[in-house]
Amino acid sequence: MNFRRYQNELIAGIALLVMSGAFLFKQGEISGKEERIRSLQSAVAEMKEVVALKEIWDDKELEKRVKDLESAVPPSKVKWNQKNKKVTASYQELTINELNTLMKKVLNLGVEMQLLDIKKEGELYHVELRCKW
């Protein structure tokens, strides 16, 4: 077999192989770059959320607003226990209006709810609440 005779075809074939390899490499780099950009965007979004929650939880006024939960209903219906940044509260025999007032205050606070248990007995409600900030 005479390679001189097919030299141009061999050069063209090798060039085609190199071109297709370069094309596949370029496509892999582009898709990898897009994936890295998506992962960086999600990481940045998570960091923004963490910073926002940290600002809410470090708020000095938050403790005062949590103490408003104690006075949201008459004192005879509340068992309140606060240790550092943890609150355990038990509300007994609440009417629907008192429950609505309490829930509005709870849901507008920036606290981590560990337990929120609402039980209905007839027309009255019993609420168990545990949260921290």
Backbone torsions as a table, in degrees:
resi	resn	phi	psi	omega
1	MET	NA	133.1	-176.3
2	ASN	-102.2	112.4	-178.3
3	PHE	-73.8	-26.1	179.0
4	ARG	-63.1	-32.9	-177.4
5	ARG	-68.5	-34.4	-178.3
6	TYR	-108.7	21.2	-176.6
7	GLN	-60.7	-45.5	-178.9
8	ASN	-64.9	-41.1	178.9
9	GLU	-66.1	-39.1	177.3
10	LEU	-64.1	-43.5	178.6
11	ILE	-62.6	-43.5	179.5
12	ALA	-64.6	-40.9	178.6
13	GLY	-63.8	-45.1	179.1
14	ILE	-64.8	-40.5	178.3
15	ALA	-63.4	-40.3	177.9
16	LEU	-64.5	-41.0	177.8
17	LEU	-63.7	-44.1	178.9
18	VAL	-64.1	-41.9	179.5
19	MET	-62.8	-44.5	180.0
20	SER	-66.7	-36.6	175.9
21	GLY	-63.4	-42.3	178.2
22	ALA	-65.2	-39.2	178.7
23	PHE	-63.3	-46.3	179.2
24	LEU	-63.6	-40.1	177.9
25	PHE	-62.5	-44.0	-179.8
26	LYS	-62.9	-42.7	179.2
27	GLN	-64.2	-39.5	176.8
28	GLY	-63.7	-40.6	178.3
29	GLU	-66.3	-39.9	179.9
30	ILE	-64.9	-45.8	-179.5
31	SER	-68.1	-36.4	176.5
32	GLY	-65.5	-37.6	178.4
33	LYS	-65.8	-42.5	178.9
34	GLU	-63.0	-39.2	179.1
35	GLU	-66.8	-41.7	177.8
36	ARG	-63.8	-39.0	178.5
37	ILE	-64.0	-43.3	178.3
38	ARG	-62.5	-42.5	-179.5
39	SER	-67.8	-37.8	176.3
40	LEU	-65.6	-39.9	178.3
41	GLN	-63.7	-41.2	178.4
42	SER	-68.2	-36.7	177.4
43	ALA	-65.5	-40.7	178.2
44	VAL	-64.8	-41.2	178.6
45	ALA	-62.8	-41.2	177.8
46	GLU	-63.9	-41.7	179.4
47	MET	-64.6	-40.3	177.4
48	LYS	-61.6	-40.7	179.4
49	GLU	-66.1	-42.0	178.7
50	VAL	-62.9	-42.5	179.0
51	VAL	-63.6	-42.3	179.3
52	ALA	-63.9	-43.4	178.5
53	LEU	-66.1	-37.9	178.3
54	LYS	-62.6	-40.6	177.5
55	GLU	-64.0	-39.4	179.2
56	ILE	-66.8	-45.8	-175.1
57	TRP	-73.7	-23.5	178.4
58	ASP	-87.9	2.2	-179.1
59	ASP	-64.6	128.1	-179.1
60	LYS	-69.8	-26.7	-179.0
61	GLU	-79.3	-11.6	-176.4
62	LEU	-62.5	-40.2	-180.0
63	GLU	-63.1	-38.6	177.6
64	LYS	-65.3	-39.6	179.5
65	ARG	-69.6	-32.3	176.6
66	VAL	-67.4	-37.4	178.8
67	LYS	-66.4	-21.1	174.8
68	ASP	-64.6	-23.0	176.6
69	LEU	-64.4	-30.3	180.0
70	GLU	-69.3	-34.8	-177.9
71	SER	-96.9	8.0	-179.3
72	ALA	-69.4	-27.4	179.4
73	VAL	-129.3	166.6	179.3
74	PRO	-56.6	142.5	-175.4
75	PRO	-60.4	-24.9	-179.6
76	SER	-69.8	-16.7	-177.5
77	LYS	-99.2	2.0	-172.6
78	VAL	-119.3	134.0	166.7
79	LYS	-114.3	114.9	-170.3
80	TRP	-116.8	132.7	177.3
81	ASN	-140.2	115.5	-179.8
82	GLN	-123.2	125.7	175.5
83	LYS	-127.0	118.5	-177.8
84	ASN	50.0	-112.0	-178.1
85	LYS	-110.8	32.2	177.7
86	LYS	-128.1	137.7	-179.6
87	VAL	-127.2	134.1	170.2
88	THR	-122.8	123.0	-178.3
89	ALA	-132.4	142.5	176.7
90	SER	-127.5	121.9	-179.4
91	TYR	-110.2	127.1	-177.1
92	GLN	-114.4	142.6	172.5
93	GLU	53.0	55.1	177.7
94	LEU	-88.9	142.2	172.5
95	THR	-81.0	172.5	-178.0
96	ILE	-65.2	-36.4	179.0
97	ASN	-67.5	-41.5	177.5
98	GLU	-65.4	-39.3	178.0
99	LEU	-64.1	-43.3	178.7
100	ASN	-62.6	-43.0	178.2
101	THR	-61.0	-45.4	-180.0
102	LEU	-63.2	-44.9	-178.3
103	MET	-65.7	-37.2	176.9
104	LYS	-61.7	-42.0	-179.7
105	LYS	-68.9	-40.8	-178.5
106	VAL	-65.5	-44.3	-175.7
107	LEU	-73.1	-18.0	177.9
108	ASN	-91.9	0.9	177.8
109	LEU	-92.0	149.6	175.9
110	GLY	-95.8	64.4	-179.5
111	VAL	-120.8	159.7	176.8
112	GLU	-89.8	118.0	-179.7
113	MET	-83.3	119.1	176.6
114	GLN	-94.5	-32.0	179.6
115	LEU	-151.0	131.4	172.2
116	LEU	-142.1	103.9	-175.6
117	ASP	-121.0	120.3	-179.9
118	ILE	-118.1	123.8	179.1
119	LYS	-121.2	141.0	-179.1
120	LYS	-110.3	129.8	174.4
121	GLU	-127.0	101.8	-177.1
122	GLY	67.0	-120.5	179.8
123	GLU	-95.4	-6.2	-174.6
124	LEU	-108.0	156.8	-177.6
125	TYR	-122.1	146.7	174.0
126	HIS	-119.1	129.0	-175.9
127	VAL	-123.3	130.9	173.6
128	GLU	-113.9	127.1	-173.6
129	LEU	-133.2	129.8	174.6
130	ARG	-135.6	125.1	-178.8
131	CYS	-146.3	164.5	176.4
132	LYS	-146.8	161.7	178.7
133	TRP	-145.3	NA	NA
